[in-house]
C-alpha cells in the first residue's frame, strides 16, 4: 500500500497518479492495513494532505536510515501542529509514513511533494518547512548531513527559495552536524582534518 493511493484524488476528475492505484491486500502488514482504512474514512483531499505531510516528515527522519523514538514522537507533534489533527490520528499517519519511507518509496518523492504544495495553504507550507527541521532534531539530537540534504531537497520541491530556507535553518544552526563537528574540532585540533573532510572540503 502506498501513500500515492491517497494523493490521487482531484475534484476536477483529472488523474494525478503516475500509475495504477495500489490495493491493500492480505500480505500487507496489519499496521499498514489499519492506517489505510482510517485514511479512507476521511475526505479524499484531507487524506491526501495528511498523507503528504506525514511522508515529507518521514523522508527527513529516514534519510539516515535511523528513525529514533524521539523523532517519531516529534513527528506526531508536528503532524498535529501542521494538519490540526488529534494525537491518535497523527500517530497513525506517522506510523504509515515511516513505514513507507523506510520501505524505499523514493521514486514517488517529487510527486508527493508537488501534491502537498498544491493542497496546502501558504501558512501550512511555512509551518511544514519549520517542521522538517524540528523532526530531525528532537531534544538535542544532531541534524545529520543526510537529513540536512533531504530538507534542502524537500524545500526546493515545495517552492521555497534558498533565502527562505536559510532563515529557518539558522534557527537550528547549533544542531547541524557540520557545526557540531567544527566545534568539536576547535576543542580537539586532532580531529580538525576529519571535520573538514566530512564537510566536503579539501583539508590542504
Helices and strands as residue ranges (DSSP letters): H 4-7, H 30-40, H 44-61, H 69-83, H 87-103, G 106-108, H 109-119, H 122-136, H 145-157, H 162-171, G 173-175, H 177-187, G 189-191, H 192-198
